[in-house]
Amino acid sequence: MAIWVICEEHGDGLRRTTQELAAQARRVAEDGEPVVALAVGACVGRAGWLDGRVHRVVKVAGGGLVPFSADPWVAAVAAVLAEAEPRLVLWGEGTRAREVMPRVAARLGWPAVANALALEAADGGARVLRPVLGGKAYQWVSLGGAPALVAFRPNSFDPEVAADLDTRVEERSAEPCEDRVRVLERTAGDGGRVPLTEAQVVVAGGRGLKDAANLALLEDLADALGGAVGVSRAVVDAGWADHAIQVGKSGKTVSPALYVVAGVSGAVHHTMGMDTAKVVVAINTDPNAPIFKYADYGVVGDALQVLPALAAAVRALGT
Ligand SMILES: Cc1cc2nc3c(=O)[nH]c(=O)nc-3n(C[C@H](O)[C@H](O)[C@H](O)COP(=O)(O)OP(=O)(O)OC[C@H]3O[C@@H](n4cnc5c(N)ncnc54)[C@H](O)[C@@H]3O)c2cc1C
């Protein structure tokens, strides 16, 4: 048996979550159990970081895999895993895992767990921690020794791992597979900022910011902190921001070291997307706003004044 990590690309290299998963796989692998990375499509040429850090890299190239396309990816990943029969297959939570992982699980008849936060070795297998009841409680799920697929939230593990292995690289070609979905247009996102789901710092805002123009206050503080910007659904519904940066049940799940949240009431649909942030700083004019229940630090005040003051304070600290 082996632990497999499904790679995802970012920029010229790999997504930080892929690195976290490879590092954690090394930590929980049983004695002599190999860690194998599966690099499909665009990852094939970006897998250099894995050299020395995993035992084996399986690279799969072929038509339909670049740019990402769900049907060819499902077919390619399922074909490799079916032959390999791994003990665990680790994915980074995100749109790709959400599209591909359940379909691979259904094809192979293996269980799948989404949105996990922790992975530990346990007697006779492994166990994973995941939120239930909208993040109100947490549940350890025992995976036993049979093959299972698990998607983990970004920032769940330390990506540091020694590059001390003699990595073997295997190259394969995927069977041709056409996607049933026809992509009419692709629009590049904001490449300049840190990706929201991987950011160590997220500055988020809600309807309490009053006006689309005031989202610039979030961006300014995010720039000062080197972080990403998120918003509540009310902001997206008002047309002030793109759904790509919505945090919550019907948006992105984030798990940063610091989540600064201003003018957001703290509805469960929002907090489901950020309740594993390590430190939460909430700014709200209403001292009874539910968001304060999730906050480590709370400021009862006007976000339009507090956000610029915070940005100025952060910049002053940096100079
Ligand atoms: C199926 C479903 C899915 C959903 N998915 C999501 C989701 O993914 N993400 C999400 O966010 N929501 C989601 N929602 C909506 C969610 O339930 C809330 O309606 C939404 O989060 C409210 O956004 P808000 O907190 O920005 O606005 P509001 O609830 O209007 O809160 C605004 C807050 O700003 C405060 N405020 C006002 N003025 C100021 C000021 N000057 N300075 C500081 N604070 C101020 C107010 O006291 C208030 O607490 C979903 C709902 C459903 C039904």
The ligand as a MOL file (V3000), in Angstrom:
LIG
                    3D

  0  0  0     0  0            999 V3000
M  V30 BEGIN CTAB
M  V30 COUNTS 53 58 0 0 0
M  V30 BEGIN ATOM
M  V30 1 C -27.9550 28.5370 1.1710 0
M  V30 2 C -27.2600 29.8000 1.6220 0
M  V30 3 C -25.9080 29.9260 1.3690 0
M  V30 4 C -25.2300 31.0560 1.8100 0
M  V30 5 N -23.8900 31.1560 1.5700 0
M  V30 6 C -23.2130 32.1970 2.0700 0
M  V30 7 C -21.7990 32.3090 1.9040 0
M  V30 8 O -21.1530 31.4680 1.2760 0
M  V30 9 N -21.1740 33.3640 2.4680 0
M  V30 10 C -21.8390 34.3350 3.1600 0
M  V30 11 O -21.1910 35.2760 3.6410 0
M  V30 12 N -23.1700 34.2830 3.3030 0
M  V30 13 C -23.8710 33.2470 2.7660 0
M  V30 14 N -25.2240 33.2240 2.8880 0
M  V30 15 C -25.9080 34.4090 3.4130 0
M  V30 16 C -25.8320 34.5450 4.9140 0
M  V30 17 O -26.8730 33.8050 5.5110 0
M  V30 18 C -25.9550 36.0340 5.3340 0
M  V30 19 O -27.1270 36.5740 4.7980 0
M  V30 20 C -24.7570 36.8900 4.8760 0
M  V30 21 O -23.5610 36.2910 5.2990 0
M  V30 22 C -24.8740 38.2840 5.4820 0
M  V30 23 O -23.8230 39.0820 4.9950 0
M  V30 24 P -23.2490 40.2660 5.8800 0
M  V30 25 O -22.8480 39.7480 7.2040 0
M  V30 26 O -22.2360 40.9780 5.0460 0
M  V30 27 O -24.5020 41.2530 5.9840 0
M  V30 28 P -25.4550 41.5670 7.1840 0
M  V30 29 O -26.0530 40.3470 7.7600 0
M  V30 30 O -26.3680 42.6270 6.6970 0
M  V30 31 O -24.4880 42.1610 8.3120 0
M  V30 32 C -23.8540 43.4020 8.2230 0
M  V30 33 C -23.1160 43.6270 9.5340 0
M  V30 34 O -22.3800 44.8180 9.4470 0
M  V30 35 C -22.4830 45.5120 10.6860 0
M  V30 36 N -22.2180 46.9240 10.3840 0
M  V30 37 C -23.0590 47.8430 9.8720 0
M  V30 38 N -22.4020 49.0000 9.7060 0
M  V30 39 C -21.1370 48.8120 10.1160 0
M  V30 40 C -19.9760 49.6340 10.1550 0
M  V30 41 N -19.9890 50.8960 9.7270 0
M  V30 42 N -18.8240 49.1110 10.6490 0
M  V30 43 C -18.7720 47.8140 11.1050 0
M  V30 44 N -19.8430 46.9880 11.0630 0
M  V30 45 C -21.0010 47.4800 10.5720 0
M  V30 46 C -23.8700 45.2200 11.1880 0
M  V30 47 O -23.9330 45.3610 12.6090 0
M  V30 48 C -24.0490 43.7610 10.7590 0
M  V30 49 O -23.5960 42.8780 11.7730 0
M  V30 50 C -25.9360 32.1020 2.4630 0
M  V30 51 C -27.2940 31.9590 2.6920 0
M  V30 52 C -27.9500 30.8270 2.2690 0
M  V30 53 C -29.4240 30.7150 2.5420 0
M  V30 END ATOM
M  V30 BEGIN BOND
M  V30 1 1 1 2
M  V30 2 1 2 3
M  V30 3 2 2 52
M  V30 4 2 3 4
M  V30 5 1 4 5
M  V30 6 1 4 50
M  V30 7 2 5 6
M  V30 8 1 6 7
M  V30 9 1 6 13
M  V30 10 2 7 8
M  V30 11 1 7 9
M  V30 12 1 9 10
M  V30 13 2 10 11
M  V30 14 1 10 12
M  V30 15 2 12 13
M  V30 16 1 13 14
M  V30 17 1 14 15
M  V30 18 1 14 50
M  V30 19 1 15 16
M  V30 20 1 16 17
M  V30 21 1 16 18
M  V30 22 1 18 19
M  V30 23 1 18 20
M  V30 24 1 20 21
M  V30 25 1 20 22
M  V30 26 1 22 23
M  V30 27 1 23 24
M  V30 28 2 24 25
M  V30 29 1 24 26
M  V30 30 1 24 27
M  V30 31 1 27 28
M  V30 32 2 28 29
M  V30 33 1 28 30
M  V30 34 1 28 31
M  V30 35 1 31 32
M  V30 36 1 32 33
M  V30 37 1 33 34
M  V30 38 1 33 48
M  V30 39 1 34 35
M  V30 40 1 35 36
M  V30 41 1 35 46
M  V30 42 1 36 37
M  V30 43 1 36 45
M  V30 44 2 37 38
M  V30 45 1 38 39
M  V30 46 1 39 40
M  V30 47 2 39 45
M  V30 48 1 40 41
M  V30 49 2 40 42
M  V30 50 1 42 43
M  V30 51 2 43 44
M  V30 52 1 44 45
M  V30 53 1 46 47
M  V30 54 1 46 48
M  V30 55 1 48 49
M  V30 56 2 50 51
M  V30 57 1 51 52
M  V30 58 1 52 53
M  V30 END BOND
M  V30 END CTAB
M  END
